[in-house]
Amino acid sequence: MKKIFALLLVLCLATALFVGCAPADNETGTDNVGGDETATPAGKIKIGAILIGDENEGYTYAHIKGIQDAVKALGEDKVEVIWKYNVADNTDAAYPAAVDLVEQGCTYVFSNSYGHQSHMLRAAMEYPEVKFVAVTGDTAKKDNLPNFSNAFNATYQSRYVSGVVAGLKIKELVDGGKLTDKNLDANGNVKIGYVGAFPYAEVVSGYTAFYLGIKSVYDKVVMNVSYTNSWFDPIAEGAAAEAFIADGCVVISQHADSTGAPSAVEAKNKAGTTVFCVGYNIDMLAVAPTSALTSATNDWSVYYTYAIGQALKGEAIATNWAKGYSDDAVGITKLGTACAADTATKVAEVEAALKAGTTKVFDTTTFTAKEAAGVKVDENGKVTEYLADIDGDFTGETNVVKEGYIDESNAEEFRSAPYFALRIDGIIENSDEK
């Protein structure tokens, strides 16, 4: 089923460049599933979902499927969902969408993009009887409203594992003599490219985890990051990937929501260039069958099953929630045929260590950084103190270094959304430096 969806996704994305795949009637399409617009059958709760995209965009599709799977698990006779598709996060569209959902009788409203957060908060202040959850948001603890929450997955863990997959491929290429001088920098490091959406902590945390995953199996690498300043821009993402390929990068990953980068990599790979890709959200094998290694992904049904389950029981939803491998909330997609031999065995080993807590993604012994405001390092460049931006308004008071690792997405103590925005050595952002 995933393969069928992925193929349909590719076809739709290609069509979208010319005619669009959004609902034809308006940008913020509404789909009322079950019941009339306001009434809800006795014993049934009504929830609203405000989504930045629709089923044709990988990130939003993961949320749609997560909600659908949660409802199916909890009982379709108990939950009614009203969907708001293609709600832009760079406008105030999320606020009227939230109000409309409340007026339709929703007692729980979820949004899935960071830019929705301030509008969800506004609605939460005006409708204290309704619970609002801004997924990927970061201010709920500071805002301290009983009806406003944030949630995130520990996606940095699956980024790390996808990096291990990439690192094994790089090692195979090096050992097999498949690389040329163009693929190396002046110091002999293998070049990697990363297409990021925005320079947010969420993206920085993810690309750093990916880089550290690579270095855990092959150390001599350097990574360039290019930002598109959009979560979904197939053309810009493809262009960024092509620029990396022209520079000699042998693996290109992404924190962006389209298939633009993998499609560009596949075209060059088929033409004879040694280059491979690691995707995000969905299996990219449909668009990059010869070059896709895997994708870091999320299973949002874990959170939605928890949150909707709490709603059905009439119990509170955590102000901050973040789960990872230990709760099967994150993972990687099917390994491509281009992966190095024994990749599956190594992946299983690393995933088990993450679940057990014996491997920490941001182990401070595995990287170096420069001392800066809020960052202290020892004589070897190892981070000893990192004062992270925890509440969305930098205060420089919270040290998140614990027992030799940076404690990312600690929902119980800090917050669920990533706050790792530290720039470490070996990663270059939007730079012409080679």
N, C-alpha and C positions, 0 to 999 in steps of 0.2 A: 504493500500500500504506500509506503514511504517513497519507493522508487517511482510509482505512478505519479504521486503528488509532485515529486521533484521534477519529473519530466514536464508535467503540466505547468509547473512554476517557471521553468526555463522558457517554454513557448509563450507564456503570458508576459514574462518580462520583456521578451523580444518584441512582442506586439505593443507592450506598454510604451515603448519609446516613440511610437507613432500615434496610437489611438487611445492609450490609457486602459487600465484595468479596473479603475475605481467604479463605484456604483454610478449609474448613469444619471440618477435624479439629482444628487447633490454630493458635496465633498464629504459630508459627515453622515454617511448612510446609516440608517437605523433599521434594525431587524428585531422585531418583537417576537420572541419564541414562546408560543403558548399563551392563552388567555387574551383578554382585551387589553386596552392601553393602560388601564388603571387597576382593575380588579385582579386580585390574586386569590385562588382557591384556598379555603381554610386549611391550615397546616402546611402551607407552601410558602417559601420565601422568594422574594424577587430581588435579583441582583443586576447591577448594570456594569457594563465593561466599556471603557473609553479607550480606544486603540489608535495608535499613531498611523497604522496602515490597515491592510486587510489580509486575506489569505494568500495573496500573491507576493507578499513580502515576508521573508523568512522569520524575522524576529517576531512580528505580530502573529504569524501563523503558529509559532510555538506557544504563544499565549492563548490563542483561540483553542488549539488542541488541548492545552493544559486545563482550561476551564471545562471543555467538553468532557474530557476524561474524568475530571473531578466530579462533575454532575452525574455522569454515568455510574461512577463508583458509589456515590452517596445516595443516588435514587432520583431518576428523572421526574418522578412524581412529587418530589419534595422541593425542587429548585426550578425557577423560571429565570431565563437570562434575556436581557435586552442589550443588544450590541450597538455601539456607536463606532463606525469605521472611519478611517482616514481623518482623524481629528488632529490637525496640525499642532505641533508643540512650540512653534515660534509665533503664535498668535494667542488671543484670549479665547479661542474656540472651545477649550475644555470646560470653561466655567458654564456657559449656557448648556453645553451637553450634560454636565453634571446636574444642573437645575432641572433640565427636562427629564432626566432619569428619576429624580426625586419626585417630580410631579406625576410620573407614571407609576409611582408606588414602590420604587426600589428602596430598600432599607440598607443595602450594602452597595457601594460603588467603588470599582477598581479602575485605575488608569495604568498604562504601561510605559509611559515615556517621562523622562526627567522634566521636560518642559511643561508637563501638565501639572506639576506639583503645586505651584503657587495658586493655581486656579482651583485645584482640589481643596487646598487649605482654606481659601475664601469660602467655598461652598460648605466646608465643615464648620466654619464659624457661624454660618447663617442657618445651618440645619443640624443642630446638636443631637437630634434623635436619629440621624442617619450616620452609619459608619463609612468613612472614606479611607481608601488605601492607595497611596501613590507608590506604585512599584518602581524601583530604582531611585526613589526620592531619598533625601538625606536630612530633613529638618524636623522630623516628627518628635524626636526626643527633646529638642530645643523648644518646639512649639507647645508641647505639653498639653495637648487637647485629648480628652478621653476617646474622642471619635475620629482621630486621625492617626494613621499608621504608615510605616514604610516597610518594604520587603525587597529582598534581593537574593540571588543565589551566589554561592561561592564560585563564580565562573572562573576566577583566576586559577582554581585547581585544575579544571579541564583544559585551560590554556596551557598550563604547565605540562600536562600529559601530551597534548598535541605537539608541544615543543620537543618532547622526548621522541615522538614519532619522526619529526623533522630532523632532529639531531642524528638519529640512526641512519636516515637516508643520506645526510651529508657525509657521515663517516664512511658509508658504503661507497659514495662517489669519490671521496678522497683516496680510500684504500684501493679502489679500482682504477685510479689514474684517469678519472673521467673529467677532471676540472682543468681549466687553463689559467694562465696568468690573469686574464680578464675577470675571472671569478674570485680573485684574491685582492686584498688591499695591499698597501706597501709593506705591511708587517706580516703578510702571509695569512691573514685571517679570511675565512670564507665569507662572502657577502650575502646578506639576507635582506629582504625588503618587507616592510609592514605597512599596509594601507589602513590608516586610522581615520575615524570620523572627526572627532574633536579632541583637543588636548585636555580632556577631563580626567580626573582620577580613575574613573571606570576604565578608560582606554589605556592610560599609563600603567595601571595595575595589571591589565590583561597582557599588554605587549611585553612588559617586564617579566611576567610569569612565563610567557612563551619563550622568551630569550633564555631565561634560566633553565627551562626544561631542555632546550637544545644543549646548553653548556654542560648539563649534567652528564651527557654522553659524548659530546664533542666540544672541546673547550675553545678552539681557535676560530671564533666567529665574531663578526661585527654586524650590527643591524641598523639600517636606516629606516626612519619612520616618516611617512608623508601624510598630511591631513587633507581631507577633502572638504571639511567644514559642512558635512551633510551626513546624516545617517544612511541615506539611500540615494545614491547617484551612480547608476551603472556606468555612465560615460566617464565621469571623473575617476571612479575606482579603476576602470579599465586602463585609462590613460596613466594613472599612477603606477599600475603594475607594469605597463609597457616601458615606462621610464626606468623602473628598477631592472627590468630584463636587459634593456639596452646598456645598463651600467655593469651587467655581469652577475646580478643576484641569482642564486641557484634555488632558493626557496622564498616564496612570497606568501605571507599570511595577511589576515585582515581583521579589523574590528569595524565592519561596515556591513550593511544588510542586503546587498544585492549580489548577483553572480558576476558582476563586471570584472573583478580581478581574476577569478578562476577561469573565466572565458578567455581572457587575454593570455593567461598562462598556457591554457590548452592549445590555443592557436600556434604559439611559438614552439611549444613542445612537439607538436605534430610536424612542424616545419624543420625540426632537427635541433632546436636549442635545448641545452640541458637546464631545465627549470621545472620546478614542481610547486604545488600550492597546498596550503592548509586553510580551510574555510571556517565559517562561523554559522551557527544556528542550524543549518541543514546539510545533509549529505550532498556534496558537490560532484559526485561521480556522474550524475546525469549530464552535467555540462563540461566536465573535465575528466573523462574516463581514463585517460592515459597519464594525467599529471596530478590528479587529486590524491593526497595521502590520507587525509581525514579532516574532520571539522570538530572544533570545540562546540559543545551544545549544552542546552539546558532542558530539564524535564520540569516544566512549570506546573504540571499536575500535582507535584508534591506540595507546593505552597498552596495552590487553590483547594486541594483536598483538605488541607489543614484549616485554612481560613473559612471556607464555606462550611466545613464540619463544625467549627466553633460557632458559626452563625446558627446552624441548625440546632445546636445544643443551648443556644442563648448565652454562650460564654464569650469572654473577651478575646479579641485578637491581639497578639503581641504588638507593642509599639514598634519594635524592630524585629525582623525575622531574617535569618540567613542560614541556609544549609548547603552542604556540598556533597562530596563523595560518600560520606558516612551515612547520608540519608538518600542516596541515589538521586539527588536533585541536579547533578551535573554529570557529564560524561563526554565521550567522543563518539563520532559516527563510525560506520563500517570502514575498515582499513582498505585502501585502494590496492590494486595489484602492483602499483609502482613502489610500494613500501619495501624497505629493506627486510632481508630474511630475519626471522625470529623477533620481529617487531611485536607481535601479539603477546609473546612470552614476557618481554620486557614491560609492555604496557600493563599487563596483569600484575606484575611485581610492583610497579610504581603506584598503581591504583590501590593495591592492598596496603601499601605503606602510608598513603594519604588517608585511607579509612582508619588505619590504626593510630594515626597521629605521629608516626615515627619519622615521616618526611614532612618538613615544613617548607612550603614554597619559597618564602622569603627568608631563608636561613642566612643570617648576616655573614657567615663564613664563606658564602659562595659568590659574593660580589663585592665590589668596592665602589666608593662614591667620593665626591668632593665635599668638604665642609662648607656649609652655607647656613643661612638663617634657619634655625630650627633643626639643623642637622649637625651632629658631632661625630667625628670619626677618630679612630686610633691611628698610630703611626703607620699602620699598614693599609689605611683607607677603609677599614671595616667600620660599619655604622654602629655606634654605641648608643646614640640617642636620636630619635626622630619624632619631632613634635608635629603631629599630623593635624590637618584641618578636619576636625571631627564634626562640628556643628554647622558647617556650611558658611561660617563667618570666622575666618582664621583668627585664633586667639593665641596660638603658640604655647599652649599649656599642657597638652596631652601627649605624653611619651608612649608610643605604641611598640617600643622594643621590649620584648619579654623573653628572658632566658635564651638569648641568642638568636631570636627571629623577630621579624616584624609581624605583629598580630593583626592581620587584615580581616575586615568584615566581622568583627566580634560584636554580634548584635546584642548580646546580653550586657556587655560592659560599655561599648562605644556606640556603634550603629551598624546597620546591615549593609548599606551602600559602601563601595570601596572608598578608602581614604589614602591609599598608597599612591602618592603623586611624586615620589622621590625619583630623580633622574640618576641612574647609575652609569658607571663607566662601561663603554662598549656599545652604547646605543646613541645614535645621532638623529636628532629631529630636524626635518626640513632643511637639510644642510647640503651644500655642494662639496663638503669635505669627503674625500674618498679613503 
